[in-house]
Amino acid sequence: REPRRHRCALRLSALKQRPVAGPQFSRPTSPATGRHTNIVWSNGALDPWSGQGVYPPGGGPGGPMVQNVSADGSQISLMLDLGAHHLDLMFSHPSNPPCFAKARAIEEERIKAWIQEAYDAV
């Protein structure tokens, strides 16, 4: 017996008529930032959507590498000038740009601090 094949009934014309709307992550009141803590947002300048990453007000791709997203400093945004948003999560390679090692060092420092804070709270 042949497996059933499903066809997508969505037509391209229907897609073109739908308004493009999504969350505005760059706003400080965004649900993405909310009341959450201990987050490093990784943004890459080589991403075509880099302007829509998570940044503080006035921040963005043209800003410094480390941008403070939350008022208490528990969320930061890393701007990888020579990489994409996932570069810091990939395996290390000798040809990685300098922002790779810098981002990894910042993330490691943050994670160690979060672990220490949790340990001290016990």
C-alpha positions as CSV (number, residue, x, y, z in Angstrom):
1,R,0.0,0.0,0.0
2,E,1.3,3.5,-0.9
3,P,1.7,6.0,1.9
4,R,-0.7,8.9,1.9
5,R,0.7,12.0,0.5
6,H,-0.5,15.3,2.0
7,R,-0.6,18.4,-0.1
8,C,-0.3,21.9,1.2
9,A,-3.6,23.7,0.3
10,L,-2.1,27.1,1.0
11,R,-1.9,29.2,-2.2
12,L,0.8,31.7,-2.7
13,S,-1.8,34.4,-3.5
14,A,-3.3,33.9,0.0
15,L,0.2,34.4,1.5
16,K,0.7,37.6,-0.3
17,Q,-2.6,39.0,1.0
18,R,-1.7,38.4,4.7
19,P,-0.2,41.3,6.5
20,V,3.3,40.8,7.8
21,A,3.2,41.3,11.5
22,G,5.4,40.0,14.2
23,P,6.9,40.9,17.6
24,Q,9.1,43.9,17.7
25,F,11.9,42.5,19.8
26,S,13.9,45.7,19.8
27,R,11.3,47.4,22.0
28,P,12.1,47.4,25.7
29,T,8.5,46.3,26.6
30,S,8.7,43.3,24.3
31,P,7.5,40.0,25.7
32,A,10.8,38.6,24.6
33,T,12.6,40.5,27.4
34,G,9.8,40.7,29.9
35,R,10.7,39.7,33.5
36,H,13.1,36.9,32.5
37,T,16.7,36.9,33.7
38,N,20.0,35.4,32.8
39,I,19.8,35.6,29.1
40,V,22.5,36.3,26.5
41,W,20.9,37.3,23.2
42,S,23.3,36.5,20.4
43,N,22.9,38.7,17.2
44,G,25.0,38.5,14.1
45,A,25.7,41.3,11.8
46,L,25.8,38.9,8.9
47,D,22.2,37.9,9.4
48,P,19.8,39.6,7.0
49,W,17.5,40.2,9.9
50,S,20.1,41.6,12.3
51,G,18.2,44.8,12.6
52,Q,15.3,42.9,14.2
53,G,17.4,41.3,16.9
54,V,17.0,41.8,20.7
55,Y,18.6,45.1,21.5
56,P,18.2,47.8,24.2
57,P,16.5,51.1,23.1
58,G,19.0,52.9,20.9
59,G,21.1,49.8,20.4
60,G,21.5,47.6,17.5
61,P,23.9,46.3,14.9
62,G,25.9,49.5,14.8
63,G,26.4,49.5,18.6
64,P,29.0,47.9,20.8
65,M,29.5,44.2,21.1
66,V,27.9,44.0,24.6
67,Q,24.6,45.8,24.9
68,N,22.6,45.8,28.2
69,V,19.0,44.8,27.4
70,S,17.5,44.8,30.8
71,A,17.6,47.6,33.5
72,D,19.1,45.2,36.0
73,G,21.8,43.9,33.6
74,S,20.5,40.3,33.7
75,Q,20.0,40.3,30.0
76,I,22.6,41.3,27.5
77,S,22.8,41.4,23.7
78,L,26.0,40.3,22.0
79,M,26.6,41.8,18.5
80,L,28.8,39.5,16.5
81,D,30.2,41.8,13.9
82,L,31.7,39.1,11.6
83,G,29.3,36.3,12.3
84,A,25.7,35.1,12.3
85,H,23.5,34.7,15.4
86,H,24.5,31.0,16.0
87,L,28.3,31.4,15.5
88,D,29.0,31.4,19.2
89,L,27.2,28.1,19.6
90,M,29.1,26.2,16.9
91,F,32.3,24.3,17.2
92,S,35.5,26.2,17.5
93,H,37.6,26.5,14.3
94,P,40.9,28.4,13.7
95,S,39.3,30.5,11.0
96,N,36.6,31.9,13.4
97,P,36.6,35.7,13.6
98,P,37.8,37.4,16.8
99,C,34.2,38.1,17.9
100,F,33.7,34.3,18.3
101,A,36.2,33.9,21.1
102,K,35.1,37.1,22.7
103,A,31.4,36.1,22.7
104,R,32.3,32.7,24.1
105,A,34.3,34.2,26.9
106,I,31.5,36.6,27.8
107,E,29.0,33.8,27.8
108,E,31.2,31.6,29.9
109,E,31.7,34.4,32.4
110,R,28.0,35.0,32.7
111,I,27.1,31.3,33.1
112,K,29.7,30.9,35.9
113,A,28.2,34.0,37.7
114,W,24.7,32.6,37.4
115,I,25.8,29.3,38.8
116,Q,27.6,31.0,41.7
117,E,24.5,33.2,42.4
118,A,22.3,30.0,42.5
119,Y,24.9,28.2,44.8
120,D,25.1,31.2,47.1
121,A,21.3,31.4,47.4
122,V,21.1,27.8,48.8
